Amino acid sequence: MAAPQARLICASSLLLDGGRGHRFEIEQADGSRLPAFVVRYQGQPRAYLNRCRHIPVELDLQDGNLFDLSGNYLICSMHGARYRPDTGYCTWGPCRGQFLAALDVFERDGQVWLNVMPA
């Protein structure tokens, strides 16, 4: 199996704890692209595919506002499902008990990177 490669997502300074997320896309093996986002929660970058588990719509409707007013949950702007930012677990809503699709990210030298498996 090939080793993962890293792809730059954004500068670490763009992500404030419980603040606005940064949107990006990931490319699948077939060339199609999927929306994704990264946020900072409890000091760590966390990244997920940007699609609710109830209905596959983007959580933030294009603006990067992914947290609820408390800054403790990611929230779907379409119907209010709440997800834990550290695990992607849905704690409330029609998809309760399901998880957002997590992406493998890390921080190094003031940048946030995505681990990507080569095709």
N, CA, C and O of each residue as an XYZ file, in Angstrom:
476
protein
N       0.838     -1.174      0.000
C       0.000      0.000      0.000
C       0.884      1.239      0.000
O       1.888      1.286      0.710
N       0.519      2.234     -0.787
C       1.291      3.467     -0.900
C       1.117      4.324      0.345
O       0.067      4.308      0.989
N       2.153      5.064      0.667
C       2.105      5.965      1.821
C       1.246      7.178      1.488
O       1.174      7.591      0.331
N       0.591      7.756      2.506
C      -0.212      8.950      2.241
C       0.668     10.123      1.841
O       1.833     10.216      2.228
N       0.080     11.011      1.058
C       0.723     12.253      0.675
C      -0.049     13.379      1.346
O      -1.236     13.231      1.638
N       0.604     14.482      1.588
C      -0.057     15.608      2.248
C      -0.399     16.688      1.233
O       0.365     16.969      0.309
N      -1.578     17.289      1.434
C      -2.029     18.408      0.605
C      -2.357     19.577      1.520
O      -3.077     19.416      2.506
N      -1.838     20.736      1.201
C      -2.088     21.933      2.005
C      -3.563     22.323      1.910
O      -4.131     22.389      0.820
N      -4.171     22.580      3.067
C      -5.565     23.049      3.101
C      -5.616     24.557      3.348
O      -6.232     25.298      2.581
N      -4.963     25.007      4.428
C      -5.013     26.431      4.754
C      -3.967     26.762      5.813
O      -3.340     25.875      6.391
N      -3.798     28.046      6.051
C      -2.933     28.506      7.138
C      -3.635     28.236      8.473
O      -4.848     28.412      8.589
N      -2.877     27.816      9.459
C      -3.433     27.553     10.786
C      -4.132     28.776     11.366
O      -5.124     28.647     12.083
N      -3.617     29.959     11.059
C      -4.167     31.202     11.611
C      -5.591     31.483     11.149
O      -6.275     32.307     11.755
N      -6.053     30.824     10.097
C      -7.431     31.025      9.620
C      -8.460     30.351     10.527
O      -9.643     30.687     10.480
N      -8.019     29.410     11.345
C      -8.949     28.622     12.158
C      -8.883     29.025     13.623
O      -7.896     28.758     14.309
N      -9.934     29.667     14.092
C     -10.059     30.031     15.498
C     -10.914     28.989     16.193
O     -11.870     28.474     15.613
N     -10.572     28.678     17.434
C     -11.309     27.665     18.184
C     -12.797     28.006     18.235
O     -13.176     29.066     18.733
N     -13.638     27.109     17.722
C     -15.077     27.321     17.713
C     -15.528     28.385     16.725
O     -16.676     28.826     16.771
N     -14.642     28.800     15.838
C     -14.956     29.870     14.886
C     -15.296     29.353     13.500
O     -15.575     28.170     13.304
N     -15.265     30.245     12.574
C     -15.591     29.953     11.181
C     -14.699     28.844     10.625
O     -13.509     28.780     10.932
N     -15.280     27.986      9.815
C     -14.532     26.912      9.187
C     -13.973     27.331      7.843
O     -14.346     28.363      7.286
N     -13.078     26.514      7.340
C     -12.502     26.739      6.013
C     -12.994     25.622      5.096
O     -12.829     24.440      5.399
N     -13.588     26.000      3.993
C     -14.119     25.038      3.026
C     -13.050     24.667      1.998
O     -12.229     25.502      1.617
N     -13.069     23.417      1.555
C     -12.186     22.957      0.486
C     -12.853     21.766     -0.183
O     -13.927     21.340      0.241
N     -12.241     21.234     -1.203
C     -12.783     20.058     -1.889
C     -11.752     18.952     -1.889
O     -10.547     19.206     -1.864
N     -12.239     17.717     -1.916
C     -11.348     16.578     -2.090
C     -11.719     15.897     -3.399
O     -12.883     15.860     -3.798
N     -10.710     15.368     -4.046
C     -10.936     14.688     -5.314
C     -10.967     13.189     -5.084
O     -10.099     12.631     -4.412
N     -11.983     12.542     -5.652
C     -12.101     11.096     -5.552
C     -11.345     10.433     -6.699
O     -10.916     11.103     -7.639
N     -11.186      9.124     -6.617
C     -10.441      8.369     -7.632
C     -11.024      8.556     -9.030
O     -10.285      8.526    -10.014
N     -12.347      8.748     -9.131
C     -12.978      8.907    -10.436
C     -12.916     10.345    -10.968
O     -13.461     10.642    -12.031
N     -12.251     11.231    -10.223
C     -12.117     12.620    -10.646
C     -13.205     13.543    -10.133
O     -13.083     14.762    -10.258
N     -14.271     12.992     -9.556
C     -15.319     13.856     -9.004
C     -14.808     14.521     -7.721
O     -13.879     14.038     -7.073
N     -15.439     15.628     -7.382
C     -15.002     16.401     -6.221
C     -16.109     16.436     -5.178
O     -17.294     16.502     -5.504
N     -15.692     16.390     -3.906
C     -16.634     16.431     -2.794
C     -16.310     17.628     -1.902
O     -15.139     17.905     -1.642
N     -17.340     18.340     -1.431
C     -17.095     19.459     -0.522
C     -16.674     18.939      0.857
O     -17.152     17.906      1.327
N     -15.770     19.685      1.483
C     -15.273     19.335      2.805
C     -15.019     20.622      3.585
O     -15.074     21.719      3.029
N     -14.740     20.475      4.876
C     -14.404     21.641      5.693
C     -13.449     21.226      6.805
O     -13.361     20.057      7.182
N     -12.746     22.221      7.311
C     -11.906     22.040      8.488
C     -12.254     23.152      9.470
O     -12.462     24.298      9.072
N     -12.315     22.808     10.751
C     -12.554     23.746     11.836
C     -11.508     23.482     12.913
O     -10.814     22.466     12.885
N     -11.405     24.405     13.857
C     -10.560     24.164     15.022
C     -11.495     23.971     16.217
O     -12.424     24.749     16.434
N     -11.224     22.916     16.981
C     -12.011     22.643     18.175
C     -11.075     22.097     19.250
O     -10.336     21.141     19.014
N     -11.115     22.704     20.416
C     -10.230     22.351     21.529
C      -8.769     22.331     21.076
O      -7.998     21.448     21.453
N      -8.409     23.315     20.267
C      -7.042     23.501     19.835
C      -6.592     22.656     18.660
O      -5.480     22.843     18.166
N      -7.424     21.730     18.196
C      -7.039     20.810     17.129
C      -7.850     21.049     15.861
O      -9.044     21.342     15.934
N      -7.210     20.927     14.699
C      -7.997     20.992     13.465
C      -8.783     19.694     13.288
O      -8.259     18.605     13.520
N     -10.021     19.820     12.883
C     -10.901     18.669     12.633
C     -11.522     18.870     11.265
O     -12.015     19.956     10.961
N     -11.505     17.834     10.435
C     -12.031     17.976      9.076
C     -13.010     16.858      8.757
O     -12.849     15.720      9.199
N     -14.025     17.207      7.981
C     -15.087     16.272      7.603
C     -15.558     16.586      6.191
O     -15.380     17.696      5.689
N     -16.166     15.580      5.561
C     -16.907     15.865      4.337
C     -18.048     16.793      4.717
O     -18.642     16.646      5.785
N     -18.352     17.730      3.867
C     -19.396     18.711      4.163
C     -20.737     18.194      3.653
O     -21.295     18.698      2.679
N     -21.231     17.177      4.341
C     -22.567     16.683      4.017
C     -23.209     16.070      5.254
O     -22.633     15.226      5.940
N     -24.423     16.533      5.505
C     -25.204     16.052      6.635
C     -25.514     14.571      6.440
O     -25.665     14.109      5.309
N     -25.607     13.836      7.531
C     -25.920     12.412      7.444
C     -27.409     12.151      7.231
O     -27.782     11.042      6.848
N     -28.253     13.125      7.465
C     -29.697     12.957      7.273
C     -30.054     13.073      5.795
O     -30.641     12.163      5.208
N     -29.694     14.190      5.217
C     -29.897     14.460      3.787
C     -28.551     15.004      3.308
O     -27.996     15.886      3.963
N     -28.010     14.518      2.199
C     -26.667     14.948      1.801
C     -26.614     16.385      1.288
O     -26.391     16.631      0.103
N     -26.826     17.330      2.208
C     -26.677     18.756      1.914
C     -25.493     19.273      2.714
O     -25.132     18.698      3.740
N     -24.895     20.348      2.248
C     -23.783     20.944      2.969
C     -24.283     21.551      4.274
O     -25.348     22.166      4.311
N     -23.516     21.376      5.334
C     -23.942     21.857      6.653
C     -24.065     23.369      6.712
O     -24.968     23.889      7.367
N     -23.171     24.084      6.039
C     -23.071     25.528      6.236
C     -23.661     26.387      5.123
O     -23.594     27.613      5.208
N     -24.219     25.803      4.114
C     -24.797     26.577      3.009
C     -23.852     27.652      2.470
O     -24.264     28.794      2.264
N     -22.607     27.295      2.244
C     -21.606     28.098      1.533
C     -20.903     29.195      2.327
O     -20.126     29.933      1.721
N     -21.109     29.361      3.619
C     -20.501     30.512      4.270
C     -19.464     30.202      5.345
O     -18.882     31.137      5.896
N     -19.206     28.945      5.666
C     -18.200     28.595      6.662
C     -18.666     28.668      8.096
O     -17.897     28.348      9.003
N     -19.927     29.087      8.340
C     -20.464     29.092      9.697
C     -20.997     27.699     10.010
O     -22.100     27.331      9.605
N     -20.198     26.945     10.730
C     -20.524     25.549     10.998
C     -20.889     25.283     12.450
O     -21.573     24.304     12.745
N     -20.442     26.141     13.359
C     -20.731     25.942     14.780
C     -22.068     26.568     15.168
O     -22.516     27.542     14.564
N     -22.693     25.986     16.188
C     -23.879     26.618     16.765
C     -23.425     27.837     17.576
O     -22.227     28.108     17.662
N     -24.356     28.560     18.160
C     -24.016     29.790     18.880
C     -23.125     29.546     20.083
O     -22.373     30.437     20.478
N     -23.189     28.354     20.681
C     -22.351     28.045     21.834
C     -20.908     27.746     21.446
O     -20.013     27.820     22.287
N     -20.675     27.411     20.178
C     -19.348     27.013     19.730
C     -18.972     25.599     20.123
O     -17.816     25.197     19.992
N     -19.958     24.834     20.611
C     -19.697     23.474     21.079
C     -20.150     22.377     20.128
O     -19.757     21.222     20.293
N     -20.964     22.713     19.140
C     -21.479     21.714     18.204
C     -21.430     22.246     16.785
O     -21.629     23.437     16.545
N     -21.162     21.348     15.849
C     -21.363     21.652     14.443
C     -22.849     21.471     14.186
O     -23.457     20.546     14.724
N     -23.437     22.326     13.385
C     -24.883     22.274     13.183
C     -25.219     22.350     11.703
O     -24.611     23.111     10.950
N     -26.193     21.553     11.301
C     -26.679     21.596      9.928
C     -27.658     22.758      9.813
O     -28.661     22.807     10.526
N     -27.369     23.678      8.927
C     -28.231     24.853      8.783
C     -29.568     24.512      8.135
O     -30.499     25.316      8.193
N     -29.683     23.339      7.521
C     -30.928     22.946      6.863
C     -31.989     22.498      7.875
O     -33.144     22.915      7.782
N     -31.608     21.652      8.839
C     -32.626     21.132      9.757
C     -32.148     21.042     11.205
O     -32.870     20.505     12.044
N     -30.954     21.549     11.528
C     -30.525     21.683     12.912
C     -29.857     20.479     13.544
O     -29.635     20.490     14.754
N     -29.525     19.448     12.796
C     -28.801     18.312     13.391
C     -27.511     18.834     14.003
O     -26.831     19.671     13.411
N     -27.172     18.335     15.201
C     -25.964     18.764     15.905
C     -24.955     17.630     15.965
O     -25.299     16.486     16.258
N     -23.703     17.969     15.682
C     -22.609     17.002     15.663
C     -21.500     17.447     16.612
O     -21.220     18.639     16.736
N     -20.875     16.488     17.274
C     -19.710     16.792     18.107
C     -18.529     17.111     17.188
O     -18.212     16.315     16.304
N     -17.875     18.254     17.377
C     -16.766     18.625     16.502
C     -15.550     17.703     16.613
O     -14.783     17.578     15.658
N     -15.369     17.059     17.759
C     -14.186     16.222     17.947
C     -14.333     14.830     17.342
O     -13.330     14.181     17.044
N     -15.565     14.360     17.157
C     -15.778     12.999     16.645
C     -16.674     12.949     15.413
O     -16.649     11.964     14.674
N     -17.468     14.000     15.179
C     -18.455     13.990     14.099
C     -19.734     13.258     14.460
O     -20.596     13.073     13.601
N     -19.881     12.834     15.720
C     -21.056     12.084     16.165
C     -22.267     13.000     16.263
O     -22.184     14.081     16.846
N     -23.401     12.570     15.690
C     -24.636     13.346     15.747
C     -25.337     13.082     17.083
O     -25.725     11.952     17.382
N     -25.491     14.139     17.876
C     -26.106     14.017     19.202
C     -27.587     14.374     19.211
O     -28.309     14.022     20.144
N     -28.041     15.077     18.169
C     -29.437     15.507     18.126
C     -29.864     15.673     16.680
O     -29.104     16.168     15.849
N     -31.086     15.254     16.388
C     -31.633     15.410     15.048
C     -31.986     14.080     14.426
O     -31.826     13.038     15.060
N     -32.462     14.097     13.198
C     -32.944     12.880     12.544
C     -31.851     11.857     12.246
O     -32.154     10.697     11.967
N     -30.589     12.269     12.301
C     -29.488     11.330     12.034
C     -28.726     10.990     13.314
O     -27.570     10.572     13.260
N     -29.376     11.169     14.460
C     -28.748     10.894     15.760
C     -28.112      9.512     15.772
O     -28.715      8.528     15.344
N     -26.889      9.458     16.268
C     -26.165      8.196     16.351
C     -25.259      7.931     15.159
O     -24.457      6.998     15.200
N     -25.363      8.718     14.106
C     -24.498      8.555     12.940
C     -23.323      9.532     13.042
O     -23.319     10.432     13.882
N     -22.336      9.336     12.178
C     -21.124     10.155     12.190
C     -20.920     10.856     10.853
O     -21.215     10.300      9.795
N     -20.411     12.087     10.915
C     -19.908     12.733      9.713
C     -18.695     11.937      9.235
O     -18.028     11.284     10.037
N     -18.407     11.988      7.939
C     -17.241     11.298      7.385
C     -15.992     12.132      7.681
O     -15.810     13.214      7.122
N     -15.132     11.610      8.571
C     -13.926     12.325      8.998
C     -12.825     12.236      7.956
O     -12.715     11.254      7.222
N     -12.018     13.277      7.908
C     -10.844     13.325      7.048
C      -9.608     13.458      7.929
O      -9.671     14.071      8.995
N      -8.510     12.901      7.504
C      -7.272     12.872      8.272
C      -6.471     14.145      8.018
O      -5.918     14.325      6.933
N      -6.405     15.024      9.013
C      -5.671     16.274      8.892
C      -4.640     16.391     10.012
O      -4.752     15.744     11.053
N      -3.640     17.226      9.774
C      -2.626     17.500     10.790
C      -2.105     18.915     10.582
O      -2.307     19.528      9.534
N      -1.433     19.411     11.606
C      -0.907     20.764     11.577
C       0.617     20.708     11.689
O       1.166     19.976     12.512
N       1.290     21.499     10.843
C       2.749     21.555     10.896
C       3.212     22.892     10.323
O       2.745     23.330      9.271
N       4.129     23.523     11.029
C       4.741     24.776     10.567
C       3.718     25.844     10.193
O       3.873     26.530      9.183
N       2.664     25.984     11.014
C       1.671     27.028     10.786
C       0.717     26.768      9.638
O       0.070     27.691      9.142
N       0.623     25.507      9.210
C      -0.264     25.140      8.106
C      -1.084     23.910      8.499
O      -0.643     23.085      9.300
N      -2.276     23.802      7.925
C      -3.124     22.616      8.103
C      -3.056     21.809      6.829
O      -3.232     22.339      5.732
N      -2.798     20.517      6.981
C      -2.588     19.603      5.852
C      -3.579     18.464      5.895
O      -4.015     18.046      6.967
N      -3.931     17.966      4.728
C      -4.798     16.806      4.578
C      -3.950     15.633      4.114
O      -3.220     15.750      3.129
N      -4.036     14.487      4.817
C      -3.393     13.265      4.340
C      -4.248     12.689      3.228
O      -5.446     12.469      3.402
N      -3.632     12.448      2.097
C      -4.340     11.939      0.920
C      -3.665     10.649      0.490
O      -2.444     10.595      0.344
N      -4.461      9.613      0.289
C      -3.914      8.366     -0.238
C      -3.801      8.498     -1.757
O      -4.769      8.874     -2.418
N      -2.623      8.189     -2.316
C      -2.486      8.280     -3.775
C      -3.394      7.275     -4.476
O      -3.686      6.200     -3.951
N      -3.828      7.650     -5.663
C      -4.728      6.773     -6.445
C      -3.989      5.571     -6.976
O      -4.582      4.731     -7.652
